[in-house]
Structures are given as structure tokens and as C-alpha cells.
Amino acid sequence: MRNEIRRLREEAGLSQGALGTELGVSRQTVNSLETGKYDPSLPLAFAIARYFGTTIEEIFHADL
């Protein structure tokens, strides 16, 4: 699953560690999300969307 987390994080001027702190996860988790090695739980996906003020659908894209 592709996602826009890296782009959103960089536009917000956040490091992976800072975003992780905001979301209650580790920097490694943010890295794994950004690189597509880990798909978030539904509560984490909602937290990411809420943090960036957008929808889950706008952040996460199915690989076609």
C-alpha cells in the first residue's frame, strides 16, 4: 500500500521521531509506514489522518 505520510510529514517540517511522538509510536514505526513495510492499524490510520487534517483515503492508496 502506497501512502503520502513522508510528503505530509516533510511539508509539516517534522522529523520521523517528532511525528512518532505526536502519534504515540516510534520513529522506526513511522519509517516502516513511509517505506510501505508496515500497514497501520485502523486506529493508527485514523490518528494519522486526524493529525494531518485529511482523510485516510487521501493518505493511503491501494497498489493497483
CHARMM-style PDB file with segment names, atoms N, HN, CA, C and O in Angstrom:
ATOM      1  N   MET     1       0.833  -1.172   0.000  1.00  0.00      PROA
ATOM      2  CA  MET     1       0.000   0.000   0.000  1.00  0.00      PROA
ATOM      3  C   MET     1       0.889   1.250   0.000  1.00  0.00      PROA
ATOM      4  O   MET     1       1.746   1.419   0.868  1.00  0.00      PROA
ATOM      5  N   ARG     2       0.669   2.108  -0.977  1.00  0.00      PROA
ATOM      6  HN  ARG     2      -0.028   1.970  -1.682  1.00  0.00      PROA
ATOM      7  CA  ARG     2       1.407   3.370  -1.032  1.00  0.00      PROA
ATOM      8  C   ARG     2       0.736   4.375  -0.104  1.00  0.00      PROA
ATOM      9  O   ARG     2      -0.449   4.258   0.208  1.00  0.00      PROA
ATOM     10  N   ASN     3       1.523   5.376   0.336  1.00  0.00      PROA
ATOM     11  HN  ASN     3       2.486   5.471   0.082  1.00  0.00      PROA
ATOM     12  CA  ASN     3       0.935   6.395   1.186  1.00  0.00      PROA
ATOM     13  C   ASN     3       1.661   7.726   1.023  1.00  0.00      PROA
ATOM     14  O   ASN     3       2.731   7.809   0.419  1.00  0.00      PROA
ATOM     15  N   GLU     4       1.051   8.748   1.574  1.00  0.00      PROA
ATOM     16  HN  GLU     4       0.182   8.680   2.064  1.00  0.00      PROA
ATOM     17  CA  GLU     4       1.561  10.117   1.472  1.00  0.00      PROA
ATOM     18  C   GLU     4       2.173  10.606   2.785  1.00  0.00      PROA
ATOM     19  O   GLU     4       2.350  11.811   2.967  1.00  0.00      PROA
ATOM     20  N   ILE     5       2.493   9.704   3.688  1.00  0.00      PROA
ATOM     21  HN  ILE     5       2.349   8.725   3.539  1.00  0.00      PROA
ATOM     22  CA  ILE     5       2.964  10.111   5.006  1.00  0.00      PROA
ATOM     23  C   ILE     5       4.262  10.904   4.914  1.00  0.00      PROA
ATOM     24  O   ILE     5       4.379  11.954   5.546  1.00  0.00      PROA
ATOM     25  N   ARG     6       5.230  10.437   4.151  1.00  0.00      PROA
ATOM     26  HN  ARG     6       5.136   9.585   3.637  1.00  0.00      PROA
ATOM     27  CA  ARG     6       6.501  11.156   4.050  1.00  0.00      PROA
ATOM     28  C   ARG     6       6.283  12.584   3.532  1.00  0.00      PROA
ATOM     29  O   ARG     6       6.818  13.540   4.092  1.00  0.00      PROA
ATOM     30  N   ARG     7       5.504  12.718   2.476  1.00  0.00      PROA
ATOM     31  HN  ARG     7       5.069  11.941   2.021  1.00  0.00      PROA
ATOM     32  CA  ARG     7       5.249  14.038   1.906  1.00  0.00      PROA
ATOM     33  C   ARG     7       4.578  14.957   2.928  1.00  0.00      PROA
ATOM     34  O   ARG     7       4.987  16.106   3.098  1.00  0.00      PROA
ATOM     35  N   LEU     8       3.558  14.451   3.598  1.00  0.00      PROA
ATOM     36  HN  LEU     8       3.226  13.518   3.460  1.00  0.00      PROA
ATOM     37  CA  LEU     8       2.854  15.257   4.589  1.00  0.00      PROA
ATOM     38  C   LEU     8       3.770  15.631   5.746  1.00  0.00      PROA
ATOM     39  O   LEU     8       3.751  16.768   6.219  1.00  0.00      PROA
ATOM     40  N   ARG     9       4.566  14.678   6.196  1.00  0.00      PROA
ATOM     41  HN  ARG     9       4.581  13.755   5.812  1.00  0.00      PROA
ATOM     42  CA  ARG     9       5.491  14.929   7.305  1.00  0.00      PROA
ATOM     43  C   ARG     9       6.502  15.995   6.927  1.00  0.00      PROA
ATOM     44  O   ARG     9       6.750  16.922   7.698  1.00  0.00      PROA
ATOM     45  N   GLU    10       7.086  15.869   5.746  1.00  0.00      PROA
ATOM     46  HN  GLU    10       6.885  15.116   5.120  1.00  0.00      PROA
ATOM     47  CA  GLU    10       8.096  16.834   5.303  1.00  0.00      PROA
ATOM     48  C   GLU    10       7.485  18.216   5.107  1.00  0.00      PROA
ATOM     49  O   GLU    10       8.102  19.220   5.462  1.00  0.00      PROA
ATOM     50  N   GLU    11       6.274  18.280   4.544  1.00  0.00      PROA
ATOM     51  HN  GLU    11       5.773  17.464   4.256  1.00  0.00      PROA
ATOM     52  CA  GLU    11       5.606  19.569   4.369  1.00  0.00      PROA
ATOM     53  C   GLU    11       5.332  20.244   5.712  1.00  0.00      PROA
ATOM     54  O   GLU    11       5.321  21.471   5.809  1.00  0.00      PROA
ATOM     55  N   ALA    12       5.111  19.428   6.746  1.00  0.00      PROA
ATOM     56  HN  ALA    12       5.120  18.431   6.667  1.00  0.00      PROA
ATOM     57  CA  ALA    12       4.863  19.954   8.087  1.00  0.00      PROA
ATOM     58  C   ALA    12       6.166  20.285   8.813  1.00  0.00      PROA
ATOM     59  O   ALA    12       6.140  20.843   9.909  1.00  0.00      PROA
ATOM     60  N   GLY    13       7.314  19.939   8.201  1.00  0.00      PROA
ATOM     61  HN  GLY    13       7.335  19.485   7.311  1.00  0.00      PROA
ATOM     62  CA  GLY    13       8.604  20.228   8.807  1.00  0.00      PROA
ATOM     63  C   GLY    13       8.924  19.357  10.005  1.00  0.00      PROA
ATOM     64  O   GLY    13       9.627  19.781  10.922  1.00  0.00      PROA
ATOM     65  N   LEU    14       8.406  18.135   9.996  1.00  0.00      PROA
ATOM     66  HN  LEU    14       7.834  17.790   9.252  1.00  0.00      PROA
ATOM     67  CA  LEU    14       8.609  17.216  11.114  1.00  0.00      PROA
ATOM     68  C   LEU    14       9.637  16.148  10.777  1.00  0.00      PROA
ATOM     69  O   LEU    14       9.746  15.712   9.631  1.00  0.00      PROA
ATOM     70  N   SER    15      10.387  15.735  11.784  1.00  0.00      PROA
ATOM     71  HN  SER    15      10.299  16.089  12.715  1.00  0.00      PROA
ATOM     72  CA  SER    15      11.244  14.558  11.633  1.00  0.00      PROA
ATOM     73  C   SER    15      10.376  13.322  11.863  1.00  0.00      PROA
ATOM     74  O   SER    15       9.251  13.425  12.351  1.00  0.00      PROA
ATOM     75  N   GLN    16      10.906  12.168  11.512  1.00  0.00      PROA
ATOM     76  HN  GLN    16      11.820  12.084  11.116  1.00  0.00      PROA
ATOM     77  CA  GLN    16      10.169  10.932  11.781  1.00  0.00      PROA
ATOM     78  C   GLN    16       9.937  10.767  13.279  1.00  0.00      PROA
ATOM     79  O   GLN    16       8.866  10.336  13.705  1.00  0.00      PROA
ATOM     80  N   GLY    17      10.944  11.112  14.070  1.00  0.00      PROA
ATOM     81  HN  GLY    17      11.814  11.462  13.724  1.00  0.00      PROA
ATOM     82  CA  GLY    17      10.813  10.994  15.524  1.00  0.00      PROA
ATOM     83  C   GLY    17       9.737  11.909  16.077  1.00  0.00      PROA
ATOM     84  O   GLY    17       8.965  11.512  16.950  1.00  0.00      PROA
ATOM     85  N   ALA    18       9.682  13.147  15.566  1.00  0.00      PROA
ATOM     86  HN  ALA    18      10.309  13.470  14.857  1.00  0.00      PROA
ATOM     87  CA  ALA    18       8.678  14.102  16.042  1.00  0.00      PROA
ATOM     88  C   ALA    18       7.271  13.632  15.692  1.00  0.00      PROA
ATOM     89  O   ALA    18       6.360  13.731  16.514  1.00  0.00      PROA
ATOM     90  N   LEU    19       7.091  13.120  14.476  1.00  0.00      PROA
ATOM     91  HN  LEU    19       7.831  13.040  13.809  1.00  0.00      PROA
ATOM     92  CA  LEU    19       5.774  12.602  14.095  1.00  0.00      PROA
ATOM     93  C   LEU    19       5.425  11.397  14.948  1.00  0.00      PROA
ATOM     94  O   LEU    19       4.289  11.262  15.403  1.00  0.00      PROA
ATOM     95  N   GLY    20       6.391  10.526  15.165  1.00  0.00      PROA
ATOM     96  HN  GLY    20       7.314  10.636  14.796  1.00  0.00      PROA
ATOM     97  CA  GLY    20       6.147   9.369  16.022  1.00  0.00      PROA
ATOM     98  C   GLY    20       5.686   9.768  17.410  1.00  0.00      PROA
ATOM     99  O   GLY    20       4.764   9.167  17.961  1.00  0.00      PROA
ATOM    100  N   THR    21       6.324  10.783  17.976  1.00  0.00      PROA
ATOM    101  HN  THR    21       7.073  11.272  17.528  1.00  0.00      PROA
ATOM    102  CA  THR    21       5.933  11.274  19.299  1.00  0.00      PROA
ATOM    103  C   THR    21       4.497  11.779  19.279  1.00  0.00      PROA
ATOM    104  O   THR    21       3.717  11.486  20.185  1.00  0.00      PROA
ATOM    105  N   GLU    22       4.151  12.534  18.252  1.00  0.00      PROA
ATOM    106  HN  GLU    22       4.784  12.772  17.515  1.00  0.00      PROA
ATOM    107  CA  GLU    22       2.784  13.064  18.126  1.00  0.00      PROA
ATOM    108  C   GLU    22       1.750  11.948  18.022  1.00  0.00      PROA
ATOM    109  O   GLU    22       0.633  12.078  18.524  1.00  0.00      PROA
ATOM    110  N   LEU    23       2.130  10.843  17.365  1.00  0.00      PROA
ATOM    111  HN  LEU    23       3.037  10.738  16.957  1.00  0.00      PROA
ATOM    112  CA  LEU    23       1.196   9.732  17.130  1.00  0.00      PROA
ATOM    113  C   LEU    23       1.275   8.651  18.202  1.00  0.00      PROA
ATOM    114  O   LEU    23       0.442   7.745  18.237  1.00  0.00      PROA
ATOM    115  N   GLY    24       2.278   8.743  19.079  1.00  0.00      PROA
ATOM    116  HN  GLY    24       2.955   9.479  19.051  1.00  0.00      PROA
ATOM    117  CA  GLY    24       2.433   7.726  20.119  1.00  0.00      PROA
ATOM    118  C   GLY    24       3.064   6.442  19.618  1.00  0.00      PROA
ATOM    119  O   GLY    24       2.817   5.365  20.161  1.00  0.00      PROA
ATOM    120  N   VAL    25       3.886   6.559  18.570  1.00  0.00      PROA
ATOM    121  HN  VAL    25       4.087   7.434  18.129  1.00  0.00      PROA
ATOM    122  CA  VAL    25       4.604   5.397  18.039  1.00  0.00      PROA
ATOM    123  C   VAL    25       6.082   5.752  17.920  1.00  0.00      PROA
ATOM    124  O   VAL    25       6.459   6.908  18.110  1.00  0.00      PROA
ATOM    125  N   SER    26       6.908   4.777  17.612  1.00  0.00      PROA
ATOM    126  HN  SER    26       6.602   3.838  17.458  1.00  0.00      PROA
ATOM    127  CA  SER    26       8.347   5.008  17.494  1.00  0.00      PROA
ATOM    128  C   SER    26       8.720   5.603  16.136  1.00  0.00      PROA
ATOM    129  O   SER    26       7.942   5.554  15.183  1.00  0.00      PROA
ATOM    130  N   ARG    27       9.915   6.160  16.073  1.00  0.00      PROA
ATOM    131  HN  ARG    27      10.547   6.200  16.847  1.00  0.00      PROA
ATOM    132  CA  ARG    27      10.456   6.662  14.807  1.00  0.00      PROA
ATOM    133  C   ARG    27      10.533   5.523  13.809  1.00  0.00      PROA
ATOM    134  O   ARG    27      10.263   5.711  12.623  1.00  0.00      PROA
ATOM    135  N   GLN    28      10.902   4.330  14.290  1.00  0.00      PROA
ATOM    136  HN  GLN    28      11.121   4.177  15.253  1.00  0.00      PROA
ATOM    137  CA  GLN    28      11.016   3.165  13.408  1.00  0.00      PROA
ATOM    138  C   GLN    28       9.672   2.801  12.788  1.00  0.00      PROA
ATOM    139  O   GLN    28       9.609   2.375  11.635  1.00  0.00      PROA
ATOM    140  N   THR    29       8.599   2.968  13.556  1.00  0.00      PROA
ATOM    141  HN  THR    29       8.649   3.314  14.493  1.00  0.00      PROA
ATOM    142  CA  THR    29       7.267   2.689  13.019  1.00  0.00      PROA
ATOM    143  C   THR    29       6.928   3.678  11.913  1.00  0.00      PROA
ATOM    144  O   THR    29       6.393   3.289  10.875  1.00  0.00      PROA
ATOM    145  N   VAL    30       7.236   4.954  12.128  1.00  0.00      PROA
ATOM    146  HN  VAL    30       7.671   5.269  12.971  1.00  0.00      PROA
ATOM    147  CA  VAL    30       6.986   5.960  11.093  1.00  0.00      PROA
ATOM    148  C   VAL    30       7.783   5.618   9.837  1.00  0.00      PROA
ATOM    149  O   VAL    30       7.262   5.706   8.725  1.00  0.00      PROA
ATOM    150  N   ASN    31       9.042   5.230  10.012  1.00  0.00      PROA
ATOM    151  HN  ASN    31       9.466   5.159  10.915  1.00  0.00      PROA
ATOM    152  CA  ASN    31       9.871   4.849   8.873  1.00  0.00      PROA
ATOM    153  C   ASN    31       9.259   3.659   8.143  1.00  0.00      PROA
ATOM    154  O   ASN    31       9.193   3.656   6.914  1.00  0.00      PROA
ATOM    155  N   SER    32       8.815   2.659   8.878  1.00  0.00      PROA
ATOM    156  HN  SER    32       8.869   2.661   9.877  1.00  0.00      PROA
ATOM    157  CA  SER    32       8.215   1.470   8.260  1.00  0.00      PROA
ATOM    158  C   SER    32       6.928   1.812   7.523  1.00  0.00      PROA
ATOM    159  O   SER    32       6.646   1.237   6.471  1.00  0.00      PROA
ATOM    160  N   LEU    33       6.148   2.737   8.061  1.00  0.00      PROA
ATOM    161  HN  LEU    33       6.377   3.204   8.915  1.00  0.00      PROA
ATOM    162  CA  LEU    33       4.936   3.184   7.375  1.00  0.00      PROA
ATOM    163  C   LEU    33       5.294   3.885   6.075  1.00  0.00      PROA
ATOM    164  O   LEU    33       4.708   3.607   5.028  1.00  0.00      PROA
ATOM    165  N   GLU    34       6.262   4.796   6.145  1.00  0.00      PROA
ATOM    166  HN  GLU    34       6.738   5.022   6.995  1.00  0.00      PROA
ATOM    167  CA  GLU    34       6.639   5.578   4.965  1.00  0.00      PROA
ATOM    168  C   GLU    34       7.199   4.711   3.840  1.00  0.00      PROA
ATOM    169  O   GLU    34       6.978   5.000   2.664  1.00  0.00      PROA
ATOM    170  N   THR    35       7.911   3.668   4.192  1.00  0.00      PROA
ATOM    171  HN  THR    35       8.090   3.433   5.147  1.00  0.00      PROA
ATOM    172  CA  THR    35       8.529   2.811   3.186  1.00  0.00      PROA
ATOM    173  C   THR    35       7.631   1.655   2.760  1.00  0.00      PROA
ATOM    174  O   THR    35       8.023   0.840   1.925  1.00  0.00      PROA
ATOM    175  N   GLY    36       6.431   1.580   3.327  1.00  0.00      PROA
ATOM    176  HN  GLY    36       6.112   2.242   4.005  1.00  0.00      PROA
ATOM    177  CA  GLY    36       5.483   0.539   2.943  1.00  0.00      PROA
ATOM    178  C   GLY    36       5.772  -0.824   3.516  1.00  0.00      PROA
ATOM    179  O   GLY    36       5.214  -1.818   3.052  1.00  0.00      PROA
ATOM    180  N   LYS    37       6.639  -0.897   4.522  1.00  0.00      PROA
ATOM    181  HN  LYS    37       7.092  -0.090   4.899  1.00  0.00      PROA
ATOM    182  CA  LYS    37       6.963  -2.189   5.147  1.00  0.00      PROA
ATOM    183  C   LYS    37       5.932  -2.576   6.194  1.00  0.00      PROA
ATOM    184  O   LYS    37       5.898  -3.718   6.651  1.00  0.00      PROA
ATOM    185  N   TYR    38       5.096  -1.623   6.569  1.00  0.00      PROA
ATOM    186  HN  TYR    38       5.124  -0.695   6.198  1.00  0.00      PROA
ATOM    187  CA  TYR    38       4.126  -1.838   7.634  1.00  0.00      PROA
ATOM    188  C   TYR    38       2.850  -1.092   7.278  1.00  0.00      PROA
ATOM    189  O   TYR    38       2.895   0.088   6.931  1.00  0.00      PROA
ATOM    190  N   ASP    39       1.717  -1.772   7.362  1.00  0.00      PROA
ATOM    191  HN  ASP    39       1.681  -2.731   7.643  1.00  0.00      PROA
ATOM    192  CA  ASP    39       0.423  -1.129   7.181  1.00  0.00      PROA
ATOM    193  C   ASP    39      -0.123  -0.820   8.571  1.00  0.00      PROA
ATOM    194  O   ASP    39      -0.096  -1.686   9.445  1.00  0.00      PROA
ATOM    195  N   PRO    40      -0.617   0.391   8.790  1.00  0.00      PROA
ATOM    196  CA  PRO    40      -1.070   0.771  10.126  1.00  0.00      PROA
ATOM    197  C   PRO    40      -2.364   0.075  10.518  1.00  0.00      PROA
ATOM    198  O   PRO    40      -3.157  -0.340   9.673  1.00  0.00      PROA
ATOM    199  N   SER    41      -2.550  -0.039  11.831  1.00  0.00      PROA
ATOM    200  HN  SER    41      -1.906   0.298  12.518  1.00  0.00      PROA
ATOM    201  CA  SER    41      -3.841  -0.487  12.335  1.00  0.00      PROA
ATOM    202  C   SER    41      -4.868   0.594  11.983  1.00  0.00      PROA
ATOM    203  O   SER    41      -4.494   1.725  11.672  1.00  0.00      PROA
ATOM    204  N   LEU    42      -6.125   0.262  12.029  1.00  0.00      PROA
ATOM    205  HN  LEU    42      -6.429  -0.656  12.281  1.00  0.00      PROA
ATOM    206  CA  LEU    42      -7.160   1.240  11.720  1.00  0.00      PROA
ATOM    207  C   LEU    42      -7.110   2.434  12.687  1.00  0.00      PROA
ATOM    208  O   LEU    42      -7.225   3.574  12.237  1.00  0.00      PROA
ATOM    209  N   PRO    43      -6.943   2.210  14.003  1.00  0.00      PROA
ATOM    210  CA  PRO    43      -6.838   3.366  14.900  1.00  0.00      PROA
ATOM    211  C   PRO    43      -5.641   4.263  14.573  1.00  0.00      PROA
ATOM    212  O   PRO    43      -5.746   5.486  14.672  1.00  0.00      PROA
ATOM    213  N   LEU    44      -4.514   3.679  14.189  1.00  0.00      PROA
ATOM    214  HN  LEU    44      -4.428   2.686  14.108  1.00  0.00      PROA
ATOM    215  CA  LEU    44      -3.346   4.484  13.836  1.00  0.00      PROA
ATOM    216  C   LEU    44      -3.591   5.233  12.532  1.00  0.00      PROA
ATOM    217  O   LEU    44      -3.200   6.394  12.407  1.00  0.00      PROA
ATOM    218  N   ALA    45      -4.227   4.592  11.567  1.00  0.00      PROA
ATOM    219  HN  ALA    45      -4.544   3.650  11.668  1.00  0.00      PROA
ATOM    220  CA  ALA    45      -4.543   5.266  10.304  1.00  0.00      PROA
ATOM    221  C   ALA    45      -5.453   6.470  10.559  1.00  0.00      PROA
ATOM    222  O   ALA    45      -5.256   7.532   9.968  1.00  0.00      PROA
ATOM    223  N   PHE    46      -6.447   6.308  11.437  1.00  0.00      PROA
ATOM    224  HN  PHE    46      -6.606   5.446  11.917  1.00  0.00      PROA
ATOM    225  CA  PHE    46      -7.317   7.431  11.789  1.00  0.00      PROA
ATOM    226  C   PHE    46      -6.531   8.529  12.489  1.00  0.00      PROA
ATOM    227  O   PHE    46      -6.755   9.711  12.232  1.00  0.00      PROA
ATOM    228  N   ALA    47      -5.611   8.149  13.372  1.00  0.00      PROA
ATOM    229  HN  ALA    47      -5.429   7.188  13.580  1.00  0.00      PROA
ATOM    230  CA  ALA    47      -4.799   9.142  14.090  1.00  0.00      PROA
ATOM    231  C   ALA    47      -3.925   9.938  13.120  1.00  0.00      PROA
ATOM    232  O   ALA    47      -3.782  11.152  13.266  1.00  0.00      PROA
ATOM    233  N   ILE    48      -3.346   9.264  12.138  1.00  0.00      PROA
ATOM    234  HN  ILE    48      -3.463   8.278  12.019  1.00  0.00      PROA
ATOM    235  CA  ILE    48      -2.519   9.942  11.132  1.00  0.00      PROA
ATOM    236  C   ILE    48      -3.367  10.927  10.339  1.00  0.00      PROA
ATOM    237  O   ILE    48      -2.976  12.079  10.151  1.00  0.00      PROA
ATOM    238  N   ALA    49      -4.528  10.474   9.876  1.00  0.00      PROA
ATOM    239  HN  ALA    49      -4.846   9.538  10.029  1.00  0.00      PROA
ATOM    240  CA  ALA    49      -5.413  11.344   9.098  1.00  0.00      PROA
ATOM    241  C   ALA    49      -5.870  12.538   9.935  1.00  0.00      PROA
ATOM    242  O   ALA    49      -5.890  13.670   9.450  1.00  0.00      PROA
ATOM    243  N   ARG    50      -6.231  12.286  11.172  1.00  0.00      PROA
ATOM    244  HN  ARG    50      -6.215  11.367  11.565  1.00  0.00      PROA
ATOM    245  CA  ARG    50      -6.674  13.365  12.059  1.00  0.00      PROA
ATOM    246  C   ARG    50      -5.543  14.365  12.292  1.00  0.00      PROA
ATOM    247  O   ARG    50      -5.770  15.575  12.277  1.00  0.00      PROA
ATOM    248  N   TYR    51      -4.335  13.867  12.504  1.00  0.00      PROA
ATOM    249  HN  TYR    51      -4.151  12.884  12.515  1.00  0.00      PROA
ATOM    250  CA  TYR    51      -3.198  14.751  12.752  1.00  0.00      PROA
ATOM    251  C   TYR    51      -2.966  15.695  11.571  1.00  0.00      PROA
ATOM    252  O   TYR    51      -2.721  16.887  11.757  1.00  0.00      PROA
ATOM    253  N   PHE    52      -3.046  15.154  10.366  1.00  0.00      PROA
ATOM    254  HN  PHE    52      -3.246  14.185  10.215  1.00  0.00      PROA
ATOM    255  CA  PHE    52      -2.786  15.963   9.175  1.00  0.00      PROA
ATOM    256  C   PHE    52      -4.045  16.654   8.640  1.00  0.00      PROA
ATOM    257  O   PHE    52      -3.977  17.368   7.639  1.00  0.00      PROA
ATOM    258  N   GLY    53      -5.190  16.448   9.298  1.00  0.00      PROA
ATOM    259  HN  GLY    53      -5.245  15.869  10.111  1.00  0.00      PROA
ATOM    260  CA  GLY    53      -6.417  17.124   8.894  1.00  0.00      PROA
ATOM    261  C   GLY    53      -6.924  16.694   7.537  1.00  0.00      PROA
ATOM    262  O   GLY    53      -7.392  17.514   6.748  1.00  0.00      PROA
ATOM    263  N   THR    54      -6.828  15.397   7.269  1.00  0.00      PROA
ATOM    264  HN  THR    54      -6.447  14.731   7.910  1.00  0.00      PROA
ATOM    265  CA  THR    54      -7.258  14.876   5.978  1.00  0.00      PROA
ATOM    266  C   THR    54      -7.968  13.541   6.200  1.00  0.00      PROA
ATOM    267  O   THR    54      -8.236  13.160   7.340  1.00  0.00      PROA
ATOM    268  N   THR    55      -8.266  12.842   5.126  1.00  0.00      PROA
ATOM    269  HN  THR    55      -8.048  13.151   4.201  1.00  0.00      PROA
ATOM    270  CA  THR    55      -8.938  11.549   5.248  1.00  0.00      PROA
ATOM    271  C   THR    55      -7.937  10.407   5.044  1.00  0.00      PROA
ATOM    272  O   THR    55      -6.861  10.588   4.474  1.00  0.00      PROA
ATOM    273  N   ILE    56      -8.320   9.258   5.518  1.00  0.00      PROA
ATOM    274  HN  ILE    56      -9.194   9.111   5.981  1.00  0.00      PROA
ATOM    275  CA  ILE    56      -7.496   8.062   5.324  1.00  0.00      PROA
ATOM    276  C   ILE    56      -7.303   7.801   3.831  1.00  0.00      PROA
ATOM    277  O   ILE    56      -6.213   7.440   3.387  1.00  0.00      PROA
ATOM    278  N   GLU    57      -8.374   7.988   3.066  1.00  0.00      PROA
ATOM    279  HN  GLU    57      -9.260   8.282   3.427  1.00  0.00      PROA
ATOM    280  CA  GLU    57      -8.320   7.717   1.631  1.00  0.00      PROA
ATOM    281  C   GLU    57      -7.338   8.623   0.904  1.00  0.00      PROA
ATOM    282  O   GLU    57      -6.745   8.219  -0.096  1.00  0.00      PROA
ATOM    283  N   GLU    58      -7.162   9.839   1.396  1.00  0.00      PROA
ATOM    284  HN  GLU    58      -7.644  10.167   2.208  1.00  0.00      PROA
ATOM    285  CA  GLU    58      -6.218  10.763   0.777  1.00  0.00      PROA
ATOM    286  C   GLU    58      -4.765  10.444   1.134  1.00  0.00      PROA
ATOM    287  O   GLU    58      -3.844  10.884   0.445  1.00  0.00      PROA
ATOM    288  N   ILE    59      -4.563   9.688   2.194  1.00  0.00      PROA
ATOM    289  HN  ILE    59      -5.311   9.330   2.753  1.00  0.00      PROA
ATOM    290  CA  ILE    59      -3.201   9.340   2.625  1.00  0.00      PROA
ATOM    291  C   ILE    59      -2.770   7.984   2.082  1.00  0.00      PROA
ATOM    292  O   ILE    59      -1.636   7.829   1.630  1.00  0.00      PROA
ATOM    293  N   PHE    60      -3.657   7.012   2.124  1.00  0.00      PROA
ATOM    294  HN  PHE    60      -4.578   7.138   2.492  1.00  0.00      PROA
ATOM    295  CA  PHE    60      -3.298   5.637   1.755  1.00  0.00      PROA
ATOM    296  C   PHE    60      -3.928   5.265   0.420  1.00  0.00      PROA
ATOM    297  O   PHE    60      -5.106   5.525   0.180  1.00  0.00      PROA
ATOM    298  N   HSD    61      -3.117   4.644  -0.452  1.00  0.00      PROA
ATOM    299  HN  HSD    61      -2.159   4.432  -0.257  1.00  0.00      PROA
ATOM    300  CA  HSD    61      -3.553   4.251  -1.792  1.00  0.00      PROA
ATOM    301  C   HSD    61      -3.264   2.767  -1.999  1.00  0.00      PROA
ATOM    302  O   HSD    61      -2.177   2.286  -1.679  1.00  0.00      PROA
ATOM    303  N   ALA    62      -4.223   2.066  -2.526  1.00  0.00      PROA
ATOM    304  HN  ALA    62      -5.106   2.456  -2.786  1.00  0.00      PROA
ATOM    305  CA  ALA    62      -4.007   0.656  -2.843  1.00  0.00      PROA
ATOM    306  C   ALA    62      -3.081   0.550  -4.049  1.00  0.00      PROA
ATOM    307  O   ALA    62      -3.179   1.338  -4.990  1.00  0.00      PROA
ATOM    308  N   ASP    63      -2.189  -0.422  -4.013  1.00  0.00      PROA
ATOM    309  HN  ASP    63      -2.110  -1.062  -3.249  1.00  0.00      PROA
ATOM    310  CA  ASP    63      -1.335  -0.675  -5.181  1.00  0.00      PROA
ATOM    311  C   ASP    63      -2.194  -1.342  -6.252  1.00  0.00      PROA
ATOM    312  O   ASP    63      -2.830  -2.369  -6.015  1.00  0.00      PROA
ATOM    313  N   LEU    64      -2.195  -0.743  -7.410  1.00  0.00      PROA
ATOM    314  HN  LEU    64      -1.678   0.091  -7.603  1.00  0.00      PROA
ATOM    315  CA  LEU    64      -3.015  -1.307  -8.498  1.00  0.00      PROA
ATOM    316  C   LEU    64      -2.156  -2.002  -9.520  1.00  0.00      PROA
ATOM    317  OT1 LEU    64      -2.673  -2.534 -10.502  1.00  0.00      PROA
TER     318      LEU     64
END
